[in-house]
Amino acid sequence: NNEKYISIAIESFLNQSYPNKELIIADDESTDKSIDLLKKIEGKHSNIKIIFNKHVGYPNIVNIPIEYSNGKYLFLLDSDDILLPNAISILVEKSEKNNLDICYGNMTPIDSNGDIIKSKNKINNSFYPGRLIKSMFLSHPKMFTKSIYDKIGEFGDKKLFYGGDWDF
């Protein structure tokens, strides 16, 4: 249910400088016009696959497209995310340079007009030991290897709505 933003999110994926990428979209039975927009996109791009589900909920809606993925890296993109053109390239470079299984970047909150939201509660993505235990939050963009996903297992605890990826 994000008809207002989903086209922009997909466009930001298509504009990525990283050359070898695929986008697997899982729709969880949207009730707005998102499905119509997705059906228009389906088949236009060989690197985009769309899966229409019967309301499976979180975290299953994250796990389903991962099972269809073919790449070394998994990059989670929500329907209201907008990526800078080099976001994936930067994360892949950092991951490979530092032999990381999980990598995340910075996030700048914007409003519905695309204007930066000035907030007292700035999202700080600086890494320090214990950060995840303290805040349990990895902002977008976040990326992890398919091998670590296979090792840990699918996104899990359905009782942890905001922490369904706690294992990661």
MODELLER restraints for C-alpha pairs under 7 A, 6 or more apart:
rsr = mdl.restraints
at = mdl.atoms
rsr.add(forms.Gaussian(group=physical.xy_distance, feature=features.Distance(at['CA:1:A'], at['CA:30:A']), mean=4.95, stdev=0.5))
rsr.add(forms.Gaussian(group=physical.xy_distance, feature=features.Distance(at['CA:1:A'], at['CA:31:A']), mean=6.20, stdev=0.5))
rsr.add(forms.Gaussian(group=physical.xy_distance, feature=features.Distance(at['CA:1:A'], at['CA:32:A']), mean=5.49, stdev=0.5))
rsr.add(forms.Gaussian(group=physical.xy_distance, feature=features.Distance(at['CA:1:A'], at['CA:34:A']), mean=6.14, stdev=0.5))
rsr.add(forms.Gaussian(group=physical.xy_distance, feature=features.Distance(at['CA:2:A'], at['CA:34:A']), mean=6.22, stdev=0.5))
rsr.add(forms.Gaussian(group=physical.xy_distance, feature=features.Distance(at['CA:2:A'], at['CA:79:A']), mean=6.34, stdev=0.5))
rsr.add(forms.Gaussian(group=physical.xy_distance, feature=features.Distance(at['CA:2:A'], at['CA:80:A']), mean=6.88, stdev=0.5))
rsr.add(forms.Gaussian(group=physical.xy_distance, feature=features.Distance(at['CA:3:A'], at['CA:32:A']), mean=6.55, stdev=0.5))
rsr.add(forms.Gaussian(group=physical.xy_distance, feature=features.Distance(at['CA:3:A'], at['CA:33:A']), mean=5.63, stdev=0.5))
rsr.add(forms.Gaussian(group=physical.xy_distance, feature=features.Distance(at['CA:3:A'], at['CA:34:A']), mean=4.50, stdev=0.5))
rsr.add(forms.Gaussian(group=physical.xy_distance, feature=features.Distance(at['CA:5:A'], at['CA:79:A']), mean=6.37, stdev=0.5))
rsr.add(forms.Gaussian(group=physical.xy_distance, feature=features.Distance(at['CA:5:A'], at['CA:80:A']), mean=5.20, stdev=0.5))
rsr.add(forms.Gaussian(group=physical.xy_distance, feature=features.Distance(at['CA:6:A'], at['CA:79:A']), mean=4.76, stdev=0.5))
rsr.add(forms.Gaussian(group=physical.xy_distance, feature=features.Distance(at['CA:6:A'], at['CA:80:A']), mean=6.08, stdev=0.5))
rsr.add(forms.Gaussian(group=physical.xy_distance, feature=features.Distance(at['CA:8:A'], at['CA:82:A']), mean=6.67, stdev=0.5))
rsr.add(forms.Gaussian(group=physical.xy_distance, feature=features.Distance(at['CA:9:A'], at['CA:79:A']), mean=5.83, stdev=0.5))
rsr.add(forms.Gaussian(group=physical.xy_distance, feature=features.Distance(at['CA:9:A'], at['CA:80:A']), mean=6.16, stdev=0.5))
rsr.add(forms.Gaussian(group=physical.xy_distance, feature=features.Distance(at['CA:9:A'], at['CA:81:A']), mean=5.43, stdev=0.5))
rsr.add(forms.Gaussian(group=physical.xy_distance, feature=features.Distance(at['CA:9:A'], at['CA:82:A']), mean=5.03, stdev=0.5))
rsr.add(forms.Gaussian(group=physical.xy_distance, feature=features.Distance(at['CA:12:A'], at['CA:82:A']), mean=5.74, stdev=0.5))
rsr.add(forms.Gaussian(group=physical.xy_distance, feature=features.Distance(at['CA:12:A'], at['CA:83:A']), mean=5.30, stdev=0.5))
rsr.add(forms.Gaussian(group=physical.xy_distance, feature=features.Distance(at['CA:12:A'], at['CA:84:A']), mean=6.98, stdev=0.5))
rsr.add(forms.Gaussian(group=physical.xy_distance, feature=features.Distance(at['CA:12:A'], at['CA:85:A']), mean=6.82, stdev=0.5))
rsr.add(forms.Gaussian(group=physical.xy_distance, feature=features.Distance(at['CA:13:A'], at['CA:83:A']), mean=6.77, stdev=0.5))
rsr.add(forms.Gaussian(group=physical.xy_distance, feature=features.Distance(at['CA:15:A'], at['CA:85:A']), mean=5.74, stdev=0.5))
rsr.add(forms.Gaussian(group=physical.xy_distance, feature=features.Distance(at['CA:16:A'], at['CA:85:A']), mean=4.50, stdev=0.5))
rsr.add(forms.Gaussian(group=physical.xy_distance, feature=features.Distance(at['CA:16:A'], at['CA:86:A']), mean=5.73, stdev=0.5))
rsr.add(forms.Gaussian(group=physical.xy_distance, feature=features.Distance(at['CA:16:A'], at['CA:88:A']), mean=6.88, stdev=0.5))
rsr.add(forms.Gaussian(group=physical.xy_distance, feature=features.Distance(at['CA:17:A'], at['CA:85:A']), mean=5.85, stdev=0.5))
rsr.add(forms.Gaussian(group=physical.xy_distance, feature=features.Distance(at['CA:17:A'], at['CA:86:A']), mean=5.38, stdev=0.5))
rsr.add(forms.Gaussian(group=physical.xy_distance, feature=features.Distance(at['CA:17:A'], at['CA:89:A']), mean=6.55, stdev=0.5))
rsr.add(forms.Gaussian(group=physical.xy_distance, feature=features.Distance(at['CA:18:A'], at['CA:86:A']), mean=6.98, stdev=0.5))
rsr.add(forms.Gaussian(group=physical.xy_distance, feature=features.Distance(at['CA:18:A'], at['CA:88:A']), mean=6.13, stdev=0.5))
rsr.add(forms.Gaussian(group=physical.xy_distance, feature=features.Distance(at['CA:18:A'], at['CA:89:A']), mean=5.03, stdev=0.5))
rsr.add(forms.Gaussian(group=physical.xy_distance, feature=features.Distance(at['CA:21:A'], at['CA:47:A']), mean=6.86, stdev=0.5))
rsr.add(forms.Gaussian(group=physical.xy_distance, feature=features.Distance(at['CA:22:A'], at['CA:47:A']), mean=4.63, stdev=0.5))
rsr.add(forms.Gaussian(group=physical.xy_distance, feature=features.Distance(at['CA:22:A'], at['CA:48:A']), mean=5.82, stdev=0.5))
rsr.add(forms.Gaussian(group=physical.xy_distance, feature=features.Distance(at['CA:23:A'], at['CA:47:A']), mean=6.18, stdev=0.5))
rsr.add(forms.Gaussian(group=physical.xy_distance, feature=features.Distance(at['CA:23:A'], at['CA:48:A']), mean=4.71, stdev=0.5))
rsr.add(forms.Gaussian(group=physical.xy_distance, feature=features.Distance(at['CA:23:A'], at['CA:49:A']), mean=6.32, stdev=0.5))
rsr.add(forms.Gaussian(group=physical.xy_distance, feature=features.Distance(at['CA:24:A'], at['CA:48:A']), mean=5.82, stdev=0.5))
rsr.add(forms.Gaussian(group=physical.xy_distance, feature=features.Distance(at['CA:24:A'], at['CA:49:A']), mean=4.81, stdev=0.5))
rsr.add(forms.Gaussian(group=physical.xy_distance, feature=features.Distance(at['CA:24:A'], at['CA:50:A']), mean=5.78, stdev=0.5))
rsr.add(forms.Gaussian(group=physical.xy_distance, feature=features.Distance(at['CA:24:A'], at['CA:65:A']), mean=5.62, stdev=0.5))
rsr.add(forms.Gaussian(group=physical.xy_distance, feature=features.Distance(at['CA:25:A'], at['CA:49:A']), mean=6.23, stdev=0.5))
rsr.add(forms.Gaussian(group=physical.xy_distance, feature=features.Distance(at['CA:25:A'], at['CA:50:A']), mean=4.70, stdev=0.5))
rsr.add(forms.Gaussian(group=physical.xy_distance, feature=features.Distance(at['CA:25:A'], at['CA:51:A']), mean=6.02, stdev=0.5))
rsr.add(forms.Gaussian(group=physical.xy_distance, feature=features.Distance(at['CA:25:A'], at['CA:65:A']), mean=6.66, stdev=0.5))
rsr.add(forms.Gaussian(group=physical.xy_distance, feature=features.Distance(at['CA:26:A'], at['CA:50:A']), mean=6.01, stdev=0.5))
rsr.add(forms.Gaussian(group=physical.xy_distance, feature=features.Distance(at['CA:26:A'], at['CA:51:A']), mean=4.76, stdev=0.5))
rsr.add(forms.Gaussian(group=physical.xy_distance, feature=features.Distance(at['CA:26:A'], at['CA:52:A']), mean=6.00, stdev=0.5))
rsr.add(forms.Gaussian(group=physical.xy_distance, feature=features.Distance(at['CA:26:A'], at['CA:53:A']), mean=6.93, stdev=0.5))
rsr.add(forms.Gaussian(group=physical.xy_distance, feature=features.Distance(at['CA:26:A'], at['CA:61:A']), mean=6.36, stdev=0.5))
rsr.add(forms.Gaussian(group=physical.xy_distance, feature=features.Distance(at['CA:26:A'], at['CA:65:A']), mean=6.09, stdev=0.5))
rsr.add(forms.Gaussian(group=physical.xy_distance, feature=features.Distance(at['CA:27:A'], at['CA:51:A']), mean=6.24, stdev=0.5))
rsr.add(forms.Gaussian(group=physical.xy_distance, feature=features.Distance(at['CA:27:A'], at['CA:52:A']), mean=5.03, stdev=0.5))
rsr.add(forms.Gaussian(group=physical.xy_distance, feature=features.Distance(at['CA:27:A'], at['CA:53:A']), mean=5.90, stdev=0.5))
rsr.add(forms.Gaussian(group=physical.xy_distance, feature=features.Distance(at['CA:28:A'], at['CA:52:A']), mean=6.66, stdev=0.5))
rsr.add(forms.Gaussian(group=physical.xy_distance, feature=features.Distance(at['CA:28:A'], at['CA:53:A']), mean=5.15, stdev=0.5))
rsr.add(forms.Gaussian(group=physical.xy_distance, feature=features.Distance(at['CA:28:A'], at['CA:54:A']), mean=6.24, stdev=0.5))
rsr.add(forms.Gaussian(group=physical.xy_distance, feature=features.Distance(at['CA:28:A'], at['CA:55:A']), mean=4.92, stdev=0.5))
rsr.add(forms.Gaussian(group=physical.xy_distance, feature=features.Distance(at['CA:28:A'], at['CA:56:A']), mean=6.43, stdev=0.5))
rsr.add(forms.Gaussian(group=physical.xy_distance, feature=features.Distance(at['CA:28:A'], at['CA:57:A']), mean=6.86, stdev=0.5))
rsr.add(forms.Gaussian(group=physical.xy_distance, feature=features.Distance(at['CA:28:A'], at['CA:61:A']), mean=6.65, stdev=0.5))
rsr.add(forms.Gaussian(group=physical.xy_distance, feature=features.Distance(at['CA:29:A'], at['CA:52:A']), mean=6.86, stdev=0.5))
rsr.add(forms.Gaussian(group=physical.xy_distance, feature=features.Distance(at['CA:29:A'], at['CA:53:A']), mean=5.88, stdev=0.5))
rsr.add(forms.Gaussian(group=physical.xy_distance, feature=features.Distance(at['CA:29:A'], at['CA:54:A']), mean=5.59, stdev=0.5))
rsr.add(forms.Gaussian(group=physical.xy_distance, feature=features.Distance(at['CA:29:A'], at['CA:55:A']), mean=5.36, stdev=0.5))
rsr.add(forms.Gaussian(group=physical.xy_distance, feature=features.Distance(at['CA:42:A'], at['CA:49:A']), mean=6.89, stdev=0.5))
rsr.add(forms.Gaussian(group=physical.xy_distance, feature=features.Distance(at['CA:42:A'], at['CA:50:A']), mean=6.59, stdev=0.5))
rsr.add(forms.Gaussian(group=physical.xy_distance, feature=features.Distance(at['CA:58:A'], at['CA:158:A']), mean=6.77, stdev=0.5))
rsr.add(forms.Gaussian(group=physical.xy_distance, feature=features.Distance(at['CA:59:A'], at['CA:155:A']), mean=5.84, stdev=0.5))
rsr.add(forms.Gaussian(group=physical.xy_distance, feature=features.Distance(at['CA:59:A'], at['CA:156:A']), mean=6.45, stdev=0.5))
rsr.add(forms.Gaussian(group=physical.xy_distance, feature=features.Distance(at['CA:59:A'], at['CA:158:A']), mean=6.29, stdev=0.5))
rsr.add(forms.Gaussian(group=physical.xy_distance, feature=features.Distance(at['CA:59:A'], at['CA:164:A']), mean=6.23, stdev=0.5))
rsr.add(forms.Gaussian(group=physical.xy_distance, feature=features.Distance(at['CA:63:A'], at['CA:154:A']), mean=5.97, stdev=0.5))
rsr.add(forms.Gaussian(group=physical.xy_distance, feature=features.Distance(at['CA:63:A'], at['CA:155:A']), mean=6.25, stdev=0.5))
rsr.add(forms.Gaussian(group=physical.xy_distance, feature=features.Distance(at['CA:72:A'], at['CA:145:A']), mean=5.78, stdev=0.5))
rsr.add(forms.Gaussian(group=physical.xy_distance, feature=features.Distance(at['CA:72:A'], at['CA:146:A']), mean=5.46, stdev=0.5))
rsr.add(forms.Gaussian(group=physical.xy_distance, feature=features.Distance(at['CA:73:A'], at['CA:143:A']), mean=6.69, stdev=0.5))
rsr.add(forms.Gaussian(group=physical.xy_distance, feature=features.Distance(at['CA:73:A'], at['CA:144:A']), mean=5.69, stdev=0.5))
rsr.add(forms.Gaussian(group=physical.xy_distance, feature=features.Distance(at['CA:73:A'], at['CA:145:A']), mean=4.37, stdev=0.5))
rsr.add(forms.Gaussian(group=physical.xy_distance, feature=features.Distance(at['CA:73:A'], at['CA:146:A']), mean=5.56, stdev=0.5))
rsr.add(forms.Gaussian(group=physical.xy_distance, feature=features.Distance(at['CA:74:A'], at['CA:143:A']), mean=5.47, stdev=0.5))
rsr.add(forms.Gaussian(group=physical.xy_distance, feature=features.Distance(at['CA:74:A'], at['CA:144:A']), mean=5.30, stdev=0.5))
rsr.add(forms.Gaussian(group=physical.xy_distance, feature=features.Distance(at['CA:74:A'], at['CA:145:A']), mean=5.80, stdev=0.5))
rsr.add(forms.Gaussian(group=physical.xy_distance, feature=features.Distance(at['CA:74:A'], at['CA:146:A']), mean=6.08, stdev=0.5))
rsr.add(forms.Gaussian(group=physical.xy_distance, feature=features.Distance(at['CA:75:A'], at['CA:142:A']), mean=6.02, stdev=0.5))
rsr.add(forms.Gaussian(group=physical.xy_distance, feature=features.Distance(at['CA:75:A'], at['CA:143:A']), mean=4.31, stdev=0.5))
rsr.add(forms.Gaussian(group=physical.xy_distance, feature=features.Distance(at['CA:75:A'], at['CA:144:A']), mean=6.62, stdev=0.5))
rsr.add(forms.Gaussian(group=physical.xy_distance, feature=features.Distance(at['CA:76:A'], at['CA:142:A']), mean=6.17, stdev=0.5))
rsr.add(forms.Gaussian(group=physical.xy_distance, feature=features.Distance(at['CA:76:A'], at['CA:143:A']), mean=6.45, stdev=0.5))
rsr.add(forms.Gaussian(group=physical.xy_distance, feature=features.Distance(at['CA:91:A'], at['CA:103:A']), mean=6.31, stdev=0.5))
rsr.add(forms.Gaussian(group=physical.xy_distance, feature=features.Distance(at['CA:91:A'], at['CA:104:A']), mean=6.90, stdev=0.5))
rsr.add(forms.Gaussian(group=physical.xy_distance, feature=features.Distance(at['CA:95:A'], at['CA:101:A']), mean=6.85, stdev=0.5))
rsr.add(forms.Gaussian(group=physical.xy_distance, feature=features.Distance(at['CA:95:A'], at['CA:103:A']), mean=6.28, stdev=0.5))
rsr.add(forms.Gaussian(group=physical.xy_distance, feature=features.Distance(at['CA:101:A'], at['CA:144:A']), mean=5.31, stdev=0.5))
rsr.add(forms.Gaussian(group=physical.xy_distance, feature=features.Distance(at['CA:101:A'], at['CA:145:A']), mean=5.22, stdev=0.5))
rsr.add(forms.Gaussian(group=physical.xy_distance, feature=features.Distance(at['CA:101:A'], at['CA:148:A']), mean=6.27, stdev=0.5))
rsr.add(forms.Gaussian(group=physical.xy_distance, feature=features.Distance(at['CA:102:A'], at['CA:143:A']), mean=5.85, stdev=0.5))
rsr.add(forms.Gaussian(group=physical.xy_distance, feature=features.Distance(at['CA:102:A'], at['CA:144:A']), mean=4.24, stdev=0.5))
rsr.add(forms.Gaussian(group=physical.xy_distance, feature=features.Distance(at['CA:102:A'], at['CA:145:A']), mean=6.69, stdev=0.5))
rsr.add(forms.Gaussian(group=physical.xy_distance, feature=features.Distance(at['CA:103:A'], at['CA:142:A']), mean=5.86, stdev=0.5))
rsr.add(forms.Gaussian(group=physical.xy_distance, feature=features.Distance(at['CA:103:A'], at['CA:143:A']), mean=5.29, stdev=0.5))
rsr.add(forms.Gaussian(group=physical.xy_distance, feature=features.Distance(at['CA:103:A'], at['CA:144:A']), mean=6.15, stdev=0.5))
rsr.add(forms.Gaussian(group=physical.xy_distance, feature=features.Distance(at['CA:104:A'], at['CA:138:A']), mean=6.90, stdev=0.5))
rsr.add(forms.Gaussian(group=physical.xy_distance, feature=features.Distance(at['CA:104:A'], at['CA:140:A']), mean=6.76, stdev=0.5))
rsr.add(forms.Gaussian(group=physical.xy_distance, feature=features.Distance(at['CA:104:A'], at['CA:141:A']), mean=5.59, stdev=0.5))
rsr.add(forms.Gaussian(group=physical.xy_distance, feature=features.Distance(at['CA:104:A'], at['CA:142:A']), mean=4.16, stdev=0.5))
rsr.add(forms.Gaussian(group=physical.xy_distance, feature=features.Distance(at['CA:104:A'], at['CA:143:A']), mean=6.08, stdev=0.5))
rsr.add(forms.Gaussian(group=physical.xy_distance, feature=features.Distance(at['CA:105:A'], at['CA:125:A']), mean=6.84, stdev=0.5))
rsr.add(forms.Gaussian(group=physical.xy_distance, feature=features.Distance(at['CA:105:A'], at['CA:140:A']), mean=6.58, stdev=0.5))
rsr.add(forms.Gaussian(group=physical.xy_distance, feature=features.Distance(at['CA:105:A'], at['CA:141:A']), mean=5.30, stdev=0.5))
rsr.add(forms.Gaussian(group=physical.xy_distance, feature=features.Distance(at['CA:105:A'], at['CA:142:A']), mean=6.44, stdev=0.5))
rsr.add(forms.Gaussian(group=physical.xy_distance, feature=features.Distance(at['CA:106:A'], at['CA:125:A']), mean=5.76, stdev=0.5))
rsr.add(forms.Gaussian(group=physical.xy_distance, feature=features.Distance(at['CA:106:A'], at['CA:140:A']), mean=7.00, stdev=0.5))
rsr.add(forms.Gaussian(group=physical.xy_distance, feature=features.Distance(at['CA:106:A'], at['CA:141:A']), mean=6.85, stdev=0.5))
rsr.add(forms.Gaussian(group=physical.xy_distance, feature=features.Distance(at['CA:107:A'], at['CA:139:A']), mean=6.37, stdev=0.5))
rsr.add(forms.Gaussian(group=physical.xy_distance, feature=features.Distance(at['CA:107:A'], at['CA:140:A']), mean=6.04, stdev=0.5))
rsr.add(forms.Gaussian(group=physical.xy_distance, feature=features.Distance(at['CA:107:A'], at['CA:141:A']), mean=6.99, stdev=0.5))
rsr.add(forms.Gaussian(group=physical.xy_distance, feature=features.Distance(at['CA:108:A'], at['CA:116:A']), mean=6.88, stdev=0.5))
rsr.add(forms.Gaussian(group=physical.xy_distance, feature=features.Distance(at['CA:109:A'], at['CA:116:A']), mean=5.97, stdev=0.5))
rsr.add(forms.Gaussian(group=physical.xy_distance, feature=features.Distance(at['CA:109:A'], at['CA:117:A']), mean=5.61, stdev=0.5))
rsr.add(forms.Gaussian(group=physical.xy_distance, feature=features.Distance(at['CA:110:A'], at['CA:116:A']), mean=4.31, stdev=0.5))
rsr.add(forms.Gaussian(group=physical.xy_distance, feature=features.Distance(at['CA:110:A'], at['CA:117:A']), mean=5.05, stdev=0.5))
rsr.add(forms.Gaussian(group=physical.xy_distance, feature=features.Distance(at['CA:111:A'], at['CA:117:A']), mean=6.18, stdev=0.5))
rsr.add(forms.Gaussian(group=physical.xy_distance, feature=features.Distance(at['CA:136:A'], at['CA:163:A']), mean=6.97, stdev=0.5))
rsr.add(forms.Gaussian(group=physical.xy_distance, feature=features.Distance(at['CA:152:A'], at['CA:167:A']), mean=7.00, stdev=0.5))
rsr.add(forms.Gaussian(group=physical.xy_distance, feature=features.Distance(at['CA:155:A'], at['CA:164:A']), mean=5.86, stdev=0.5))
rsr.add(forms.Gaussian(group=physical.xy_distance, feature=features.Distance(at['CA:155:A'], at['CA:165:A']), mean=5.22, stdev=0.5))
rsr.add(forms.Gaussian(group=physical.xy_distance, feature=features.Distance(at['CA:156:A'], at['CA:164:A']), mean=5.32, stdev=0.5))
rsr.add(forms.Gaussian(group=physical.xy_distance, feature=features.Distance(at['CA:156:A'], at['CA:165:A']), mean=6.39, stdev=0.5))
rsr.add(forms.Gaussian(group=physical.xy_distance, feature=features.Distance(at['CA:157:A'], at['CA:164:A']), mean=5.24, stdev=0.5))
rsr.add(forms.Gaussian(group=physical.xy_distance, feature=features.Distance(at['CA:158:A'], at['CA:164:A']), mean=6.34, stdev=0.5))
